[in-house]
Amino acid sequence: MALTAPPEAQALLLDLQRIDTELQRIAHRTRTLPEQQRLDELTALTPQVRENLAARDNELEDARIELARVESDVEVVEKRIARDEGLLQSSSSAKDIAGLDHEVASLRARLSDLEEIELAVMEKVEQLEAAVADARSTLASHESAVTMATAARDEALGALARDRDNQSADRADVASRIPAELLALYEKQRERYGVGASHLRFRVSSASGVELTGNDLAAVRAAAPDAVILCPDSNAILVRTAESGL
């Protein structure tokens, strides 16, 4: 026995289809949220930003160790110079004095070299300290951007969730007013073909965008007002209204 339903009940299917289409849009937007994509991009960069800071920190630590070593060498040479100069003051041996003079001269040359190295390493440390400061600032800015992007994502998801809840509530209300057999057919066709109801407006099926002609149009015209018929192109329930142009 062919399914029948009052025209006003069939018209409710258009409201249901509109809501389902909106729910699909919400679901698609949730999956492709630009705010989520932006957050994903920033999150993907986080390891690189942190690794850059870690690398600069390691370079600075190595430079500081190098500086400490050079400073220690300078201190050792300075102490040896002071010791030898003290011995020069107290020595009366011409041979010892000559030897000490030679050693002091060598030590002073070594000290001059070390002081040049020390200065170069100090400049290197200063440059690396500035690089570390820049890297820390970059990380702080990046983390701030991640925080802002997360908030924007959460706000967008919240709005979509509220919209989805409102649409779902409207759907439940509309569905409750549709006869069970008609609703079941709608759900079946929607699950199978993607669209459950199609509005016939000016002989054009909204689901397929195709104008009914020939035998298809004649069959629709001949159908009783309460007959439930399917769109020949989309297989959705074809809902006829005053705008159908029949």
C-alpha positions as CSV (number, residue, x, y, z in Angstrom):
1,M,0.0,0.0,0.0
2,A,1.4,3.4,-1.1
3,L,2.3,5.7,1.8
4,T,0.1,8.7,2.3
5,A,0.3,11.7,4.5
6,P,-1.5,15.1,4.8
7,P,0.1,17.8,2.6
8,E,0.8,19.9,5.7
9,A,2.7,17.0,7.3
10,Q,4.7,16.6,4.1
11,A,5.4,20.3,4.1
12,L,7.0,19.9,7.5
13,L,9.7,17.7,5.8
14,L,11.0,20.9,4.2
15,D,11.6,22.4,7.6
16,L,13.2,19.2,8.7
17,Q,15.4,19.1,5.6
18,R,16.4,22.8,6.1
19,I,17.4,22.0,9.7
20,D,19.3,18.9,8.7
21,T,21.2,20.9,6.0
22,E,22.1,23.5,8.6
23,L,23.3,20.8,11.0
24,Q,25.4,19.4,8.2
25,R,26.9,22.9,7.6
26,I,27.6,23.2,11.3
27,A,29.3,19.8,11.4
28,H,31.4,20.7,8.3
29,R,32.4,24.0,9.8
30,T,33.4,22.3,13.0
31,R,35.7,19.9,11.1
32,T,37.2,22.7,9.0
33,L,37.2,25.5,11.5
34,P,39.7,28.2,10.4
35,E,40.5,29.0,14.0
36,Q,41.5,25.3,14.5
37,Q,43.7,25.4,11.4
38,R,45.4,28.5,12.7
39,L,45.9,26.9,16.1
40,D,47.3,23.7,14.4
41,E,49.8,25.8,12.4
42,L,51.0,27.6,15.5
43,T,51.2,24.4,17.5
44,A,53.2,22.8,14.8
45,L,55.8,25.6,15.1
46,T,56.1,25.4,18.8
47,P,58.9,22.7,18.9
48,Q,60.9,24.7,16.4
49,V,60.6,27.9,18.4
50,R,61.6,26.0,21.6
51,E,64.5,24.2,19.9
52,N,65.8,27.5,18.7
53,L,65.9,28.9,22.3
54,A,67.5,25.7,23.5
55,A,70.2,25.9,20.8
56,R,70.9,29.5,21.7
57,D,71.0,28.6,25.4
58,N,73.5,25.8,24.7
59,E,75.7,28.1,22.6
60,L,75.7,30.7,25.4
61,E,76.5,28.1,28.0
62,D,79.5,26.8,25.9
63,A,80.7,30.4,25.4
64,R,80.5,31.1,29.2
65,I,82.5,27.9,29.9
66,E,85.1,29.0,27.3
67,L,85.2,32.5,28.9
68,A,85.7,30.9,32.4
69,R,88.5,28.8,31.1
70,V,90.3,31.8,29.5
71,E,89.8,33.9,32.6
72,S,91.3,31.1,34.6
73,D,94.3,30.9,32.3
74,V,94.7,34.7,32.6
75,E,94.6,34.5,36.4
76,V,97.3,31.7,36.4
77,V,99.6,33.7,34.1
78,E,99.1,36.9,36.1
79,K,100.0,35.0,39.3
80,R,103.1,33.6,37.7
81,I,104.2,37.0,36.5
82,A,103.6,38.4,40.0
83,R,105.6,35.6,41.5
84,D,108.5,36.0,39.1
85,E,108.6,39.8,39.5
86,G,108.8,39.2,43.3
87,L,111.7,36.8,42.8
88,L,113.4,39.4,40.6
89,Q,113.2,41.9,43.4
90,S,114.8,39.6,45.9
91,S,117.3,37.8,43.6
92,S,121.0,38.8,43.5
93,S,122.1,36.2,41.0
94,A,122.7,37.6,37.5
95,K,121.9,34.2,36.0
96,D,118.6,33.9,37.9
97,I,117.7,37.4,37.0
98,A,118.3,36.8,33.3
99,G,116.2,33.7,33.5
100,L,113.4,35.4,35.3
101,D,113.5,38.3,32.9
102,H,113.1,35.9,30.0
103,E,110.3,34.1,31.7
104,V,108.4,37.3,32.6
105,A,108.7,38.5,29.0
106,S,107.3,35.2,27.7
107,L,104.5,35.3,30.3
108,R,103.6,38.8,29.4
109,A,103.4,37.9,25.7
110,R,101.2,34.9,26.7
111,L,99.0,37.2,28.8
112,S,98.6,39.6,25.9
113,D,97.4,36.8,23.7
114,L,95.0,35.5,26.4
115,E,93.6,38.9,27.0
116,E,92.8,39.3,23.3
117,I,91.1,35.9,23.3
118,E,89.3,36.9,26.5
119,L,88.0,40.0,24.9
120,A,86.8,38.1,21.8
121,V,85.0,35.5,23.9
122,M,83.4,38.3,26.0
123,E,82.0,39.9,22.9
124,K,80.8,36.5,21.8
125,V,79.0,36.0,25.1
126,E,77.4,39.4,24.8
127,Q,76.1,38.6,21.3
128,L,74.8,35.2,22.4
129,E,73.1,36.8,25.4
130,A,71.3,39.1,23.0
131,A,70.4,36.1,20.8
132,V,69.0,34.2,23.8
133,A,67.0,37.3,24.8
134,D,65.5,37.5,21.3
135,A,64.8,33.8,21.3
136,R,63.0,34.1,24.7
137,S,61.0,37.0,23.4
138,T,60.1,35.1,20.3
139,L,58.9,32.1,22.4
140,A,56.9,34.4,24.7
141,S,55.2,36.0,21.6
142,H,54.6,32.6,20.1
143,E,53.0,31.2,23.3
144,S,50.8,34.3,23.6
145,A,49.7,33.7,20.0
146,V,48.9,30.1,20.8
147,T,46.9,31.2,23.9
148,M,44.9,33.7,21.8
149,A,44.4,31.2,19.0
150,T,43.1,28.6,21.5
151,A,40.7,31.1,23.0
152,A,39.4,32.0,19.5
153,R,39.0,28.3,18.6
154,D,37.2,27.6,21.8
155,E,34.9,30.6,21.3
156,A,34.1,29.5,17.7
157,L,33.4,26.0,18.8
158,G,31.2,27.2,21.6
159,A,29.1,29.3,19.2
160,L,28.8,26.3,16.8
161,A,27.8,24.1,19.7
162,R,25.1,26.5,20.8
163,D,23.9,26.7,17.2
164,R,23.9,22.9,16.9
165,D,21.9,22.6,20.2
166,N,19.3,25.1,19.0
167,Q,19.0,23.4,15.7
168,S,18.7,20.0,17.3
169,A,16.0,21.3,19.6
170,D,14.1,22.7,16.6
171,R,14.6,19.4,14.8
172,A,13.1,17.4,17.6
173,D,10.1,19.7,17.7
174,V,9.5,19.5,13.9
175,A,10.0,15.7,13.9
176,S,7.5,15.2,16.7
177,R,4.8,16.6,14.4
178,I,5.5,14.3,11.4
179,P,3.8,10.9,11.1
180,A,6.1,8.1,12.1
181,E,6.0,6.3,8.7
182,L,6.7,9.5,6.8
183,L,9.5,10.4,9.1
184,A,11.0,7.0,8.8
185,L,10.9,7.2,5.0
186,Y,12.5,10.7,5.1
187,E,15.3,9.4,7.4
188,K,15.9,6.4,5.1
189,Q,16.1,8.4,1.9
190,R,18.3,11.0,3.6
191,E,20.7,8.4,4.9
192,R,20.9,6.7,1.5
193,Y,20.9,9.6,-0.9
194,G,22.0,12.6,1.3
195,V,18.7,14.4,1.0
196,G,15.4,13.4,2.5
197,A,13.0,15.9,1.1
198,S,12.9,18.0,-2.0
199,H,10.8,21.1,-2.6
200,L,9.1,21.1,-6.0
201,R,9.1,24.8,-7.0
202,F,8.0,25.9,-10.5
203,R,8.4,22.3,-11.6
204,V,12.1,22.2,-10.4
205,S,13.2,19.8,-7.7
206,S,15.3,21.6,-5.2
207,A,17.3,18.5,-4.4
208,S,18.4,17.8,-8.0
209,G,17.9,21.1,-9.6
210,V,16.2,19.4,-12.5
211,E,12.9,20.5,-14.0
212,L,10.2,17.8,-14.2
213,T,8.9,17.2,-17.7
214,G,7.0,14.6,-19.7
215,N,5.9,11.5,-17.9
216,D,7.5,12.5,-14.6
217,L,5.5,15.7,-14.5
218,A,2.3,14.0,-15.6
219,A,2.7,11.4,-12.8
220,V,3.2,14.2,-10.2
221,R,0.2,16.0,-11.5
222,A,-1.9,12.9,-11.3
223,A,-0.9,12.0,-7.8
224,A,-3.4,12.6,-5.0
225,P,-2.5,15.6,-2.7
226,D,-1.8,13.2,0.2
227,A,0.3,10.7,-1.9
228,V,3.9,10.5,-0.8
229,I,6.0,10.5,-4.0
230,L,9.7,10.5,-4.6
231,C,11.8,12.8,-6.9
232,P,12.7,10.8,-10.0
233,D,16.2,12.3,-10.0
234,S,17.2,12.6,-6.3
235,N,15.0,10.0,-4.7
236,A,14.1,12.4,-2.0
237,I,10.5,12.8,-1.0
238,L,9.0,15.4,-3.4
239,V,7.1,17.9,-1.5
240,R,4.4,19.8,-3.4
241,T,3.2,23.3,-2.4
242,A,1.4,26.2,-4.0
243,E,4.7,27.1,-5.6
244,S,5.1,23.8,-7.4
245,G,3.6,25.2,-10.6
246,L,1.5,22.2,-11.3
